[in-house]
């Protein structure tokens, strides 16, 4: 199957502002791209890509004072299959984990494992099997937190989400990740595109999504505590310890977000063209 995806984001900068963007599809999916994937910036400014410590593609630039628009649209091939399910995947003993998985056992900015360890062991300690334990955690988090965009808060930690019982997709991911790490299961945060493919359309405006991956059975598997069932068409942008590692934009100066839209949709099999057409006009007169 083919998926059309992209975004259109605009900021008003009150002075020249250095920025770091994380908006490029992960290198793990770039071989699937069917069209050019380039960040288009208006006004035209010098931008440079570099890899971060997790292998994500970052873009650095200096935005001039005034309005700056950042956008892209692309088409990508996807297998069309839902997230893999492996009920027999075993938990890997710590001394057998690959070196690069060990960091995902540790607490991080938003995954404050030290505050949840006792609860995690008392709740999930009797669940046998890696997959079954991770799924039990997802079931718990899915039932524990009430989703709502109005509940978004950029500084909420996993333990605070557990206590407050409200949040958005990042809060579901943070709590599930923290509980997995408490149980000695490496877990890492993922951000990217997730359209309403194979499920009823969500009437809310589309946004980037957050989910997580757990290392069990000798590989990384996708889990999503918010939706809590296998989904089709995930497009990873970045992976890290938590949301602090994969912010889509980091500003080093005063800015105001004035436009934000995300597109993710399946292209019908009789789609006439593979070349996306970008002709987005912003209504910023009230910004």
N, C-alpha and C positions, 0 to 999 in steps of 0.2 A: 504494500500500500504506500501511498504518497501523502505527506502531510505538508501543508503550507503553514509557516510560522513566522513570527517577527514581532516587532514592537515599534512604538513611536513615543519617545519621551522628550520632554522639553523642560528646561530650567531657565529661570531668570537669575542671572548672576549680578551681584551688586558691585563687583570689582573683578579683576582678573583672578580666576580661581583654578588652582591645580586640581585635577580629578584623576581618580583611578576607577575604571569601569570593568565589570566582569559580566560581559554580555555576549561573548562569543561561545558558540556551541563547543562542548568539550572535545578535546582531541580524540577521545574514544568513539565519537560519532561522526567525525568529519569525513570519514571515508564514505558515509552514507549520503552526503550532500549531493543533490542533483543539479543545483544551481549555485551561483556565486553567493558566498556569505561574507559580506563586507559591511562594516559599520559606516554609515553615512552620517556625516556631521555637517551641520549648517549653523553658522558660517564655517567655511573650510578652515580647519586648523591642523597643525601638525600633530599627528598621533602616532604612538609607538606601542607595539605589542611586546609582552614579555611573559614568560612562564613563572608562576609563583611556586612555592615549595611543594604544593600538592599537584602540580602539573596542569593547573587551570590556566587559561589564556586571559591575561589582564591587558587593558589598554590604558595608557597614560597620556594625558594632554593637559594643556592650560586653556581653560575656557575664557574668552574675553568678556568684559562687562557687557551685559545685555542678555538677549534671548539666545539660547543655544538649543538646537534640536538634534536628537540622536535617534537614528532609526535603522532598521533593516527589515528585509523580508526575503525568505528563502524557501526552497522546497527540499525535503529530505525523504529518503526512502526508509521505510520501517517494515519489520517483519509482520506486523499486524497481529502478533500474538500477545495475549495478556502476560503480566508478570509471571515468572516461573514460580511454581509451587513444588517444594521438595520436603514432604512431611518426615522423611527418614534422614534428613541431613543432620549429622551429629554435631554437638559442640566440640570444638577443637581445644585440646588441652593447652594451657598457656605456653608451656615449653616447646610446643610443636607449632605455634603460630609463626607465620613469616615475620621478619623484622619490621616490614613496613606496616603491619597491622597493629603493632604494640601501642603506638600513640593513640589509637582509637579505643584503648581501654582506660585512658586517663580522663580525669575531670577536665572541663574546659570552661570558657567564659559563661556560657549559658547552660551547660550540662554539669550542674553542681552535685556530683555523685556523692560527696561526703555527707550531704544532708538526706540522701535517699537510700543509703546502703542497707541500713537495718530494716527498713520497710521492704526493700526489694527482696532480701533473703527470706524474710518471714512470709512474704506473699508468693514468691516464685521459686523458692528453694526446693520445693517438693515436685516441681514440674520436670519431668525427665525429657531429654532430647533437646538438641539445639533448636531445631525448627519449632518444636512444640513450645519451648520456653519463650522464644521470640514472639510467636503468635499469641501466646497467653498475655504477654506484655502489651502487644498491640490491642488485643481485645479489651484489656483493662483501661488503657489510655483512651481508646475510642469511646468507651462508656463513661469515663471519668470527666472528660473535658467537653464543654459545650462550644460548638463552633459558631463564630460570628465575626464579620469584618469589623463591627463596632467594638469588638473586644481587643483589637490589635494594640500592642504595646511593645515598643522596640527594646525595652530593657528587662522584659520578664524572663526569669530563669526557669529551669525545669521544675525545681522545688516550689517556686511561686505559682507556676501553672498548675501543679498538683494541688496546691492549697486553694487557689482561687477558682479552679475548675472551669475556666473560660479561656478562650484563645483562638488563634488562627492556625493555619497549617504548620507554621514554624514551631508553635508551642506543642502541638502533638508530636512533632518530630523530636524536639528537644527532650521531652519527658521520656519518650520511648528509648531514645539513644542513651540517656542517663541510666535508665533502669537496666538496659542491656549491659552497659559497662559495669554496673554494680555486680552483675552476675557473671562477670569475666567473659563477656561476649563482645568482641570489637564491633563498634557501630559508628558509621560516619554519616554526616549530613549531606543531603543532595538538594540542589535547586535547579529548576529548569522549566520546560513547557509541559503541560498536561492538559490536553483538550478534552472536550466531552465526546470522546470517541467510544462507541459501544455502550453508552449510558445516556439517560435522559439529559437534555441540555439544561445547564444551570442558568437561570435568568440573570444572575449577578454578573457584572462586568468581569471579563477575564483578567487574570493576574498570573504572574509566575507562581509556581507551586513548590512546595517543600515536601520531601519524603526522606527516607533513610535506607542505608544498606547495612546488613549485618554479615559478619564473616562466620559462616558455619559450613560444615561439610567440605571444607577446603576451597571455598570460593565466596564471593560477595553475592548476596541475594537482596532483591528489592523488597522493602516493606513500606506500608503507608498506613500509619495509625489513624489518620483522619478518615480516609475512605474505607479502609480495612477490608478491601477485596481487590483482587488483581485487576489492573487497569491496562489499557492499550495505548500505545503511542507516547510514552515518556521520552522526552528529549533532554538529556542532561546538559546543563551549562557548566556546573562546577560542583566539586566535592570538597569537604573540609571537616574540621572537628565539630563546628556548629555554625550558626548563621554569621558570626563575626568574621569567619574566614572567607565567606562567599557573598559579601554584600554586592549587589549589582552596581552600586555607585558609592564612592567614598569621596567626599568633598573636603577640601582644605581651605574653606572660606565661606562667606555668607551666600546662600542660594535659596531659591524658592521653586518648588516643583509646580509647574503650571499646566502640564499635560502628561498623561500616562495611559497608554493603551497597549494591550498584548493580543496577538492573534495566534490561534492554534486551531487548525481545522483539517479534516480529512478531505483530500481531493477525490471527487468521484472518479471511478475507473474510466469514464469516457471524457475526462478532462482534456480540453483542447490544446493546452500548452503547458510546457514545463518552465517557462520563463516568467517569474513573478513580475507584476507591474506595480510599481510604487508611485503612487500619486496621492499623497496624504496631505490634506490641508487642515491646519490647526485653527481653531477658533479661540484665540487668546485675547480677545479684546477686553475681556473682563478679568484677566489675570492680575 
